[in-house]
Amino acid sequence: MRKSLPGKKIIAVSALVALLAATTATPALAVTKPRDEVDKALKTLVRDGVPGAQATVSSASGRTWSEREGVGNIETGTPFPHGSKFRAASVTKTFVAVVVLQLVAEGKVRLDTPIEAYLPGLVRGNGNDGTKITVRQLLQHTSGLYNYVRDLDIDEWRHRGAEPGELVAIGLAHPPLFAPGASWSYSNTNYVIAGMLIEKLTGRSVADEIDARIVRPLGLRDTALPSRGDERLPFPHARGYTPRGTGLADFTEFDPSAAGASGGLVSTGEDLNRFFGALVDGRVLKRAQLTEMQRTIPAPVGIPGAEYGLGIASVPLSCGGRFWGHGGNIVGFANLSGAVPHGRRVNVVVNQDPLPDKASDDLAKALDTGFCAR
């Protein structure tokens, strides 16, 4: 439920060499070169400690290929399955932000109205004040609300699950980190509240709204926000692992309501590529709302040039330009996903979280390779 985003400079190939390569390479080589580079990046991930990894790369036209390394099950040694379904974690936030922005377009909510106007009495106590926190600040992580995940004992809550109000109460048990709008701090509490806002405005569950507004229109056949008690991942999937002692414990079965609207989504690399591609190409939101979503501020996530909008990040690429996307970490799985407008869409997922020390950087580099390899 945390995010991790890439960015590191490399020397670009000269225009002349690039032109010669493009005009002399056979079609097979033109495809093989990026795949080889991505496969090498995945091998590094596995070498540095994750059981398995999969990268899914799509062109603007929808042509998709994938590479995988390592295992999907450490007991049987079976490979990371093709088209693996996984817990997409905080990538859920982009879906939730899209639904809120569609409601903005419908005139049902305003970004700069305090959340108190829609959910009276919810955000209060210990210095937290919903009359001063706007919908925009929730979506952009500038509310100052404490991140409830920091206090969540995942082993205790694994099969228990939770209602949104319980999760919000954990966050509100702490005073705010700063005055609303004064700074930036990533908080899952913000998006649990955004999910509650969606349900209040529509009278339907967040899962139903995501399905009706995004999943079905885009044909995302393998994407859903599971309900409380729905612990199993659909087939096919890798097993998800988390460090325990000197080894790894299987954490595949997990009640996603402990993440809910902040990170409970299940999806695939191909579906996420389709979603982010459609989003940044302007096929999911109206122009005014996409502009608001992409109105970014610097995000102190340790990556020079990274910025955060409303449920989406803008991140520089080593080959120039930027991609729009999100990352997600939830016990058992970590992934990064995004798209370049009218260009490539890339997802990289591993079946372990928390990650080994080097693997977080490796994951970011693998995503960057997916965008930049030519």
NORMOBEL-V166398 format. One line per field, one symbol per residue. ss: DSSP state (@ for helix, = for strand, . for the rest). psi: psi as a letter, one per 30 degrees, with the letter a starting at -180 (. if undefined). A space follows every 10 residues. Layout:
BEGIN
ss: ???
psi: ???
END
This chain:
BEGIN
ss: .......... ....@@@@@@ @@@@..@@@@ @@@@@@@@@@ @@@@@@@... .=======.. ...======= =.......=. ....=====. .@@@@@@@@@ @@@@@..... ...=@@@... ...==..==. ...=@@@@@@ .......@@@ @..@@@@... ...@@@@@@@ @@........ .......@@@ @@@@@@@@@@ @@...@@@@@ @@@@@@@@.. ...==..... ......=... ====..==== .....@@@.@ @@..===.@@ @@@@@@@@@@ ......@@@@ @@@...==.. ......==.. ..====.... .========= .========. ....====== .=......@@ @@@@@@@@@@ @@..
psi: gllkkljkkl kkkleeeeee eeffkleeee eeeeeeeeee eeeeeeegfk elkkkkkklf ffkklllkla lfjfefgklk kkhkkljfbf feeeeeeeee eeeeffgflk egkkfefeik fejlkhfkjf ffjleeeefg hgffkkjfff gjjeeefefe alleeeeeee efflllflkk ffakkkjfee feeeeeeeee efglleeeee eefeeeefhi fgkljllkfi fkklklllkk lkkjbgakkk hekkjfffeb ffgfkkalee eeeeeeeeef fggelleeee eeegjllkji ggjkfklkbj gklkkklfgl allkallkkk kfkklkkalk khblkkkkkl hkkllleffe eeeeeeeeee efk.
END
